[in-house]
Amino acid sequence: MPVLTPSRPLDPDGPSLITKAKAAALLSVNERTVERMIEDGRLAVRRVGPLVRIDVADLDRAVSIGARTNGGAA
């Protein structure tokens, strides 16, 4: 699975809202890491009824900000 980076965004024809598990897979991190990103405000979520979804644009933005503040590490 490709890693989401500022230079390798998701397929523009793909879904715009993804699960925490999908976000974790794209970032090559544990789902708990994505949950911490949500808890500390680095990543916004959308609620679809009882479901929590992450907008791909928000995920891309969080990765871009992380890359700039962590010296290139996402």
PETA-V88886 format. One record per pair of residues at least 4 apart in sequence whose ideal C-beta (glycine too) atoms are under 6 Angstrom apart, sorted by the first residue. I is the first residue (numbers start at 1). J is the second residue. If there is no record, write none. Layout:
BEGIN
i->(I;I)
j->(J;J)
END
This chain:
BEGIN
i->(1;2;3;4;4;6;9;10;10;16;17;17;18;18;18;20;20;21;23;23;23;24;24;24;29;37;37;38;38;42;43;44;45;45;46;46;48;54;63;66;66;67;67)
j->(25;8;28;26;63;64;60;14;56;56;53;55;22;23;54;31;34;31;34;54;59;29;31;34;33;42;43;43;45;62;62;58;52;54;53;55;53;59;74;70;74;72;74)
END
